[in-house]
Amino acid sequence: MQNQFSISRFLLVCLIFCPSVFLFAQEKSKEATWIWYPGDFEVWLSNKMQVKRTEREAVFPPLWQYYSPYALVTFQTEVDIPTPDEVKIYSEGPFQLLLDGIQVYGQPKSITIPAGKHKISFKVYNQEVLPTIYIDGKYVKSDASWKVTNEDKLWIDETGKAQQSGTPWVPVGSWNFDAPENKPSGFKLTTKPMNAKKAEKIGTGQLVDFGKETFGYIKIHGLKGKGKVALYYGESREEALDSARCETLDHLSFDGNQPATYTHNGSKAFRYVQVQADATVKYDSISMLYEYLPLDYRGAFRSSDQLLNQIWDVSAYTMHLTSREFFIDGIKRDRWIWSGDAYQSYLMNYYLFFDSASVERTMLALRGKEPVTAHVNIIMDYSLYWFVGVYDYYLHTGDTKFITTFYPRMKSLMEFCLKRRNTSGFLEPLEGDWVFIDWADGLPKTGEVSFEQMLLARSLEAMAVSAEIAGEKEDQKEYKKLADDLKTKLFDVFWDKKQNVMKHQRINGKVEDIVTRYANMFGIFFNYFNEEQKQSIKNKVLLNNDILKITTPYMRFYELEALCAMGEQDYVLKEMKDYWGGMLKEGATSFWEEYNPNKKGAEHLTMYGRPYGKSLCHAWGASPIYLLGKYYLGVKPTLPGYSEYEIKPNLGGLKWIQGKVPTQNGEVELYCSTKEITVKAAEGEGKLIFESSAKPKTNSGIITALAKNKYQLIVKPNIEYKVSYKAISF
């Protein structure tokens, strides 16, 4: 068994810890920014967002625990300034200011700090939102170098001097609130006007079509009169017209004194809106304010196949719609943050936006705070995806600050998971644990499930890497041992040596004669199987129609990734065109939560026993972004932050492909045909690996032969390499 998580390889020399845990925070940012207790803004914002879910005007809050920001925190910094500094003070909440341990009375809006060394401390209270400050002087600015605590452990001795011991100081949290008037509590997504594509008379009302799936606020123009207006939203025409059963709606009342242009204050997801107004209410037209998180499409993909290009475009739009305050799954129905869905969004984000802040916000919102009383989203596998998501974030960004700051929260969540193991050392659902895996009819989920143990092993490997980054050497050794032991036990119990596949489940000590795709396919791209085992799984499981099929894009994501990892890009291309192309043939303008080609017409809209329960814009439907970027353009990091990376293009039967894969500081650009490869990258050292039936040539660099017909070219930053070669056809 092999292990991708080689800790010594992934830890760079620059990550070796110095005695001070705050060393990384000593660089001063150029501008002041609002700061808060790390993770608290994300908790507050996720609470605010997740109660926006409604079903027919009834609030539908999440199923899991809500956490709250700390109401009282203390910010602190130490400075050494050459001249006196006039410092402006802004806060969300009343504060106590101490300068060199001496209280400054009142709530000053500014203060002059003398030249020299000083310790500055703000204790801020805010029960309604969260305590934040913005400090702006020539030298003294609130930025990432500040520290914060929610527990001072202070006492006053007999002389009246404050004493302090054991205070857990951590680096502050911040984002992009870089002006005093741009307060964190005022955060809103961006909006822009959008007109309807079509409006038609329906009975006594009107059906408005915006042309594609969208998200925002309905606007009514030329409004006058007194009475009621009903809005029935639908991702489909059928849903909007079914006023008795559509998932979302709004009833509005007007007294005759309203403005001529009315904007509803509740955002919704829809394509169609049925408008029914009292005869006493008149209006001219309906438009909307499109609401979105402004993100740039830094990734790109084009090929010789126009259907595949359309699939990429719709996938990108789906991903854009579901990238909001956080990465969410269904924009119409849920508006909640689900860890399994979000994990896939992180991966797709790395190949489309590379927006690190969105990944951090989502991971922090999902983790919440102490104490841990249940799995993330109450789902066993979703806790485990959270750990792997943290590691993947480090791999793609090279950022260690997240891990060093939030390692205690990682550890407490892992301690909770490990306590849920049975006497055999396997995870088995206890009361309150939801084992999800996937929506699939007839999928067994009781007892010890091999898929859950495999995710736990991967999570322990992620914890071992994180512990070493956090400077917790003993934890690192313990987590590595737990991971190694669990993998050994996983194969001892679930690997069938006769069939050469991994069995699905053990109940009361007996391994059931059931084979599913889940653990088998994850073991391939986790690199837990040797080559012989991989080939057996590919033929006996992944390409075997007798094994329980996957119908959700959620698990198709991993099934197709496993096949791509096995070099089956030709097969996967056909599957992508059939599956996602099938949704396009059904009129999809964004990709769905589930697609079954055997369903017809309105059957495609049903789910959860409701006629319009299915989400027609679901984050996990956008997985072609990831597959095409990682396995066709072939770009992936092999060391943290793309300091080293691999480019292994695979045409998959196409005549040509081209695109961009974003990195932290630029893009990797690639064009590949059957005769030429062109590549240029902004950072790091890349290894272009390709196969050619003839000796290749390059305009720059040196091509090295790795094996028969297999070659490598080292790619340096900001150099365009053009390789002439002859693709091997099969």
N, C-alpha and C positions, 0 to 999 in steps of 0.2 A: 504494500500500500504506500502511495506517495502522498506528500503533504505540501500544498501550495503555500501554507503559512510557515515558511522558513524564517524564523524570527531574526536570526543573525543576518540574513540577506536583506530583510526589509528595514532594519533599523540603521539609519545613517549615522556616521560618526558624530554629526552635529547634534544628534538627539541625546547624547550622553548628558545626564543630569548634573547640574551644579547644585551646591547645597541649598540655594534659595529657590523655592518653587515658583517665585515670581520673576525669575530672571528674564523670561521671554517677554514680560510686560514692560520692560524698562525703556523701550523705544517710544519716544513721544510722537504722537500724531501731529500733523501740521495744523489741524483745525480742532476747535472744541466740538464736542458732541454730547448729546444726552446720554447719561449712564444710569444703570440700575443693577439690582442684584441679579446675577446671571441666571437665566431661565425664567425669571418672573414675568418679563414682558410677554414671553411666548405662552406662558400659562394663562395670563390674563387675556391675551388676544384670542387664544384658542377657546377659552370659556365663552367669550363674547360671540365668536363665530359659530360655534357648534350648537348654540341655542337658536340659530336662525333657521334651522330645519323646521318646516311646517308640513303638515298633511291636512289639506282642506281647512286652512286657517287655524288648526290646532298646533300648538308648539309640541315638538317631538324631540326632547333633549336626549343626549347620549345615554348609553347603557352603563357607563363606567363612572368611577369616582372623579369628582371635580376637586382640583387643588386650588389654593389661593396664593397670591403673592404675599411675601412678608410685609406686614404693615409698618414695621419700624426697622430701618437699616442704618448703618453707619458707613459713610464713605471716607476714605483717608488717602492722603498722598504726602510725600516728602519732597521738598524742592530746595534748590540752591540757586538763587537768582542774583544777577549782577547788579541790578538797580531796583529801586522800589517799583512795584507793579500795581496798577489800578485794576482790580478784578471785579467784573460784573457777576452777579449771582442770580440764577434763575432756578426755581424748584417747583416740583409738583408735590405740594404738601409743606406744612410748616417745618422749620428746621432749627436745630441748635448748632451753633458754630463755635469750634474751639481752635484757637491759633496758639500753637506751642503749649497746649494743655490748659490755656486760659480762655474762659468763656467770653465770647463777644456778644453783648446783650442786644436784644431786639431782633428784627428780621431785616438786616441791611440788604439793600439792593446792590451795593458794591462795598468793597473794602480795599484799603491800600496795604499791601504786604511789603514790609521793609526788605531791603537787600539782605542776602545771606541765606542760611539754612533754616528751614521751617517745617513743622509738621502741621498739616491742615486737616481738620476733621469736621464732617457734616453728619449730624444725626437727623434723618428725615422721616416724617410720619405721613402716611396716606392710606387710609382704610378703603377709600372708594375706588381708586385705580391702582397705582403702584408708586412707591416713593422713587423719584428720579431727580437728578440735578444736572444743570448745565452751567459750567464755570468758565468764564472767558476773560483772560487777561493777555498781556503781551507774552509772558512766560508761563503763567499758571493757567492751565486749561484742563477741563475734564476730558479724559481720553482713556485709552486702553491700559495706561500705566497705573491707574488708580486701583485701589483695593476696596473691598466692601465686606461687611459682616452683618449677620442678622442677630448675633449673640455676643455682646461685648464682654460678659463676665467681669463687670466692673464693681468695685466697692470703694468706699471712702474711708480713709484711716482717720485717726484722731486729730491729725493736723488739718484735715479737710482736703487732702490731696487724693485724687482718684488713682486707684491701683487697678491693674489689669493682668489676667493670666489665662492662658489656654484659648485665646480668641481664634476661632477658625476664619481667617481672612482668605478671601478668594478674589481672583481677577473680576473686574466689573463686566457686565454685559453692555453691549451697544449694538447699533445697526447703522442706519443712515439718517438719523435725526440730527442734522448738522447745523441747525439755526435755532435761536432761542424760541422763535414763534412756532417751530416745527416740533411740537410736543409729542411724545410717544402716545399719550392718551387720545390724541386727535388723528391717529392713523386711519387712512381710508385708501381703498383701492382707487385706481385711476378710472375716469369715465370719459367717453366721447360719444357724440350724437351718432345715431344710425337710423336710417330710414327703412321702412318696410319695403319689401320687393313687390308685394301684391296685396290687395284687399278686395274681398268679394262679399256680396250680400248673402247672408244665411238666415232665412226666416225673418224674424224681427231684428236680427242683429247683424254682425259683421265678423268675418274671419280674416285676420291679418296674418300674413306669411312673411317672415323675415328672411326666407330663402335658405337658411341653414341653422343648425343648432347655435344658440347664443346665450348670453347671460347679461342681465341688467335690469333697468328700471323702466317701466312703461311710462310714456308721456302722452297726454291727451291734449290736442291743440284745438283752439277755437271753442273751448268749453264754456257753456252758459246754461242757465236754468237750475232748477232745484229738483233733486231726486236721487235715484240710485243707479250706479253702474256696476255691473259684474264682469270680472275678467276671469276667463277659464283658460289656463295655460296647458300647452301640450308639446312634448317633443315630437309628437306625430299629429297629423291632421285628425286622426280618429280620437285621440285623447282630448284635444282642444274642443272638439264638437260634443264630447260626452260630458255634459255639465254635471251629471249625477255621479260620475265615477272618476273624473280626472284627478290626478294626484295633488295638484296645487291650484289654488284660486284665490281671488280677492274680491270682497264686496266693499264698494266705496259709496259714501253718502256725501252729497253736496247741498249746501244751504242757499246757493244762489249768489254768495259773496266771494266765491273762490276766484283765483286768477284765471285768465283765459287759457293759459298754458299750465297744466297740472302735471307734476312729476310724482309718481307714487314712491313712497319711502321704503318699500321692501323690494329687494332684488330677487329675481327668479331666473331659473333656467327654462328655456323654451325655444321652439321654432315658430309655433303658431299661437295666436291668442284669439279666442272668441270673445267679442265684446257685446254685451247685452245692456242697453240703457233704457231707463224709463222714458216714456214719450215726452215727459217734461224736461228732459235733459238733451241738449244738442251738442255735437262736436264736429269738427272738420276732418281731423285725421289722427292717426296713431303712429307714434315713432317710439324710440327708446334711447336710453343712455346705456351704451355698452360698458360693462364694468370689468376691469382686468388688472392684472399685475404686469407692469411694463417690463418685459423681458425680451432680449434680442435673440433671434434665431441664429446662433453662432454655428451650429451644426448644419450641414447641407448634404443632400444626396440626389444624384441624377444617374440615370442609366439608359441603356438602349431600349428598355421596356417601359412603355408609357403607363401601363396599368400599375407597375411597381412604383413609378414616380408618383402616381396619384395616391397610392397607398401611403407612401412616405408623407406626402402633403397633408392628408387627412389625419394621419397619426400625429404630425406636428401640431395641427390645429386642436386635436383632442387633448394633447399634452398641455397646450397653452390654456385651454379652457379650465383644466383641472389644476393648474398651478395658480393658486390664489394666495390668500394670507398664508396658507400652508398647502402642501400637496394633499389634495383630497381625492376621493374616488368618483362618486356619482354626483354631478353638479345639480341635478334636479331633485333627487330623492334624499341622499344622505347629508351632504355638506358636513360630514364628520371626517375625522382623521383616523384612518385605519392603518395599522403598522405594516401589514402584509402588502396592501396596495401601495403605501408610501415607499416601501423598500424598492418596488419596481420603478416608481417615479424617480427615485434617486438615480437609478441606473440610466433611465432614459434621459434624465436631466443632464447627466455627464456627457451625453452625445448630442444634445440639442441646445441647451442654454448654458450649461456649466455654471449655474447660479448657486454658489456655496451657501449663501445666506438662507436660501429657502430650505436647503437640506438641514442646516443647523436648527432653524426655527421649528421644523417639523419634528425632528428627533427630540428636541427639548419639550415640545408640547405633548408628545406621546409618553415620554418618560415621566413627566410630572415631578412630584417631590416625595419626601418621606412622610409616613412610612409606606412600604409596599404591602398592600393587602390583597392584591389580585394580579393576574397576568395583564400585560398591556392589552387593552380592548377586551379583557377577560379571556383572551384566546392564547392557549399554550404556544402554538407555533408563532404567534405574533410577537410575543416577548423575545423569542429567539431570533426572528428576523431583525429586531431592533439592534441586537449586538452585532450582527454581521453588517448591518447598515453603518454602524460607527466605524468598523474597520474599513469598509469600502470607501467611506468618506476620507479617511486618512490616506488610503492608497491613491486616490485620485487627486487629492489636494496637497498632500504632504503636511497638512496642518496638524500639529500636535497639541495646540492650545485647547481644543475642545476636549480631548482625552484627559489632559492633565487637570483641567478645571472640573470635569464632570465624572472623573473616575470613581469617586465615592458613590455616585448614583448608579454607575455601572455595576459596582461591586454589590451594593445592596439588592439590586434587581437579580443579579446572578445568585446571591445567597437565597433569595426567595425561590428561584427556580430549582436550585439543588435540594432544597428542603421538600420539594414536591416529588422527589424520586421515591420509588418503592425500595424494598429490601434487596432487590436485584441490581439496584443502581440505575434503573431505567425510569424515565418519565412515564407516568400513567395517570390519566385524569382523576383528580380528586373532586370533591364537591365544589362546585363553582367554577371548574375549569371547562372551557369550551375548546374542543379539538376541532379545528375547522378543516385544514388541509385544502379542500376545494369543494365547490358545489358540484356534486356528482351523485346521480341516483345509484343506490346500492353500494356506496363506498363505506367499508367497515371502519369504525373509528374507536372502538372500545379496546381495552387491554393495553398491551405494550405495542406501539406502532413503530416500525423501523424508521419511518420518515421523521418522526419526532426525535428519535435518538440521534439521527444523523444531523439534524439541525442543532441539537444540543452540543454535539461534538464540535461542530463548526463554531458555535458561539463560545465554547471554552477556548478554542484556538484564538478567536478574536480577543478574548479576555487576557490570554497570555501575552499577546502582542501589546495590548493596551496597558497591562500591568508593568511591562518593561519600560514603556514610554513614560509612565507615571512614576518611575523610580521605585516601584514596589517589587523588588527582586524575589522575595519569598512567595508573594502571590503569583508571580510569573511561573515559578517552578511548580507550584501547586496546580495551577490551571493547566499547564502543559501535561502534567502527569494525569490529571483527570481526563483530559482530552484523549491522550494516548490509550489509557485504560478503557475508556468508553468505546473507542473505535475497535479495539481488540475484541471487546465483548459483543459489539454490534455484529461483527463478522462471525464470531463463534456461534451466536444464536440464530441470526437471520440469513446468513449466506448458505444457500443450498449448493453443496459441492457437486451433486449429481446433475442438477439442472443448470448450474452456473448462473444463477440469478439470485436476487435478494428477495426473500419472502416479506410479506406485508405486516404480519401481526402475530403476536403470541398472547394467548389467553390462558390464565391459570397454569402456566408452565408448559403449555402445548403450542408449538408453532403451527399456525393454520396453513393449510395448503392453498394459499391465496397469493397471487403475484399481481402487484399494481405497478404503475409507472413511476410513482413519486420518489421513493428512496433510490430506485435504480437510476433515474435520470439525474437527480441531484448528485449522486456519487460520481457521475461522469465529470461534471464541470467543477466539483469539489476536488477532483483528482484523487479520489479514494480507491479507485480500482486500477489494477494493472491492465495492460493492453489486451490480454486475452479475455479478461472479465468484461472490459468495455465492448469488445466485439460480440461477445455472447449476449450482453444486454441489448445491444443495438438490434440484433437479429431476432432475439426471442421475446423482447419486451417492446422496444420503441417502434419497430416495424411490424409488430404482430397485431393484426386487427382483432384477434380473439381476447386480447387484454382490454380491460375496461377503458373505454375511450374518454378523452378529455374534451369537454365542450366549451369551457370558459377560456377567453383570452388570457386569464390569470395564469393558468397552468400550461396553456399552450406556449406561453413565454418561455418556461423552463424546458418543456419538451423539445421545442425547436432549438433552444440554446444547446441542449445536450447533443442533438443531432449535428448542429454546426460544429461543436467541439470535436465531433467525430469525423469532420470533413464532408458531411452530407449536404453541402450548400445547394447542390442541384435539386435534391429532393425537397429541401426546406423552401426553396424559391417557389416550387410548384405548390406546396402547401400554403405559403403566404398568399399567393395569387388566388388560390381556391377559397381560402378561409376569409381573409380580409377583402378580397375581391368580391366574394359572395355577399358581404354586407354592402359593398358599394352598389352591386346590382339591385339590392333591395332598397336603394335610395338613401343609404346612410351618408350623412354629412359630417358625422363624427363616429368613432367606433364604440361598440356596445359592450355591455357587461357580459353578455353571453350570446352566442350565435350557433344555432342548430340548423343546418341546411335542409333538414327534413321538415321543418316547420313552414307554414304557408301564411301569407297575408298577416292578419292581426295577431296570429299566434306568436309572431316575433316580438310582440309588445308585452306579453304576459310574463310574470314571474312572481314568486312568493304568494301565489293564489290570488293575485290581483290582476285585472285586465291590462293595466299600464304600469305594473310594478317594476318592470325592467328599466334599468338606466340605459339610455341610448347615447350617453357620453360618459365613458368610464375610463379612468386613467389606465387601468391595466390593458385596455384595448389598443394602446399606442405602442406596444412592444416592438413593431418593426423598426422604430427609430434605433433601438438598442441593437437589435440583431444585424441590421444593415451596417451600422457604424462599427461594431466590434468584429463581425464575422465575414463581412463582404469587403468593406474598406479595410477591415482587419487591424484596426488600431486599438491598442490597450496598453495601460501603464504596467510596467514590470517592477518598478521601484516607486516609492511614494512621490507624488507630485510630478509625475512624468519626468523625473530626472533621468530615468531610462524607460524606454517603451518599445513596443513591437509593432511593426507594420507588416501584416501578412495578408495581402489582398487575395480575394477569391471571387472570380467572376460568376461562379455558380451557373454557367451556361450562357451568361449574357455576353454581348459583343463588347461592351465597355461599361465602366462605372466611373463616377467621379464624385468628389465631395470634400467636406471639411469635418474634422473632429476637433471640438474645442478642448483646450487645456487651460490651466490656471492663468497662463500668461500669453495666450495666443491660440493658434490653430495648427493642426497637421492637415495639409492639403494633399490630395491624392487624385491622380487620374490613372486608370488602368484599362488597357485593351488587350487583345490577344498578341499584340506586337510591341507595345510600349507601356512603360510605367513612368509617371512623373510624380515626384514627391518633393514637398518643401515644408519645413516645420519651424516653429518659432522658438522652441526651447528644448533642452534636454538632449539626450543621445538616443537616437532610434536605430533599430535593427530592421531593415527592409529584408524580408525573407520571401523568396519566390522560387517557382520551379520553371525551368526552361529546357526544351529539348535540344536547343543549340546554345553555344557559348554566348552569353550576354555581353553587352558593351555599355559603358556609362560615360557621360560627359564629365563627371567629377567623382572623386573617391575611388576606392578599390573594391572590386567584386571578389568575394571569397567563395570557393566551392565548399559546401558543407557535406554533401554526399552526391551520389549520382543524380544529375539533373536538378539539384537543389543548391541555391546560392544565397549569399547574404551581402548586403551593402550597408555600411555604417552611415547614418544620416546625422549630419551636424546642423546646428541652428542656422537659419536664414540663407541656406544654399539650396538652389533648385537642382535636383538630380533628375536626369533623363536617362532611362535605361531602355535599350533595345533588346528584346528577347523574343522567344517563340514559345507561346503557351502550350502546355501539354494537353492534348485533347484525348478524351476517353471514349 
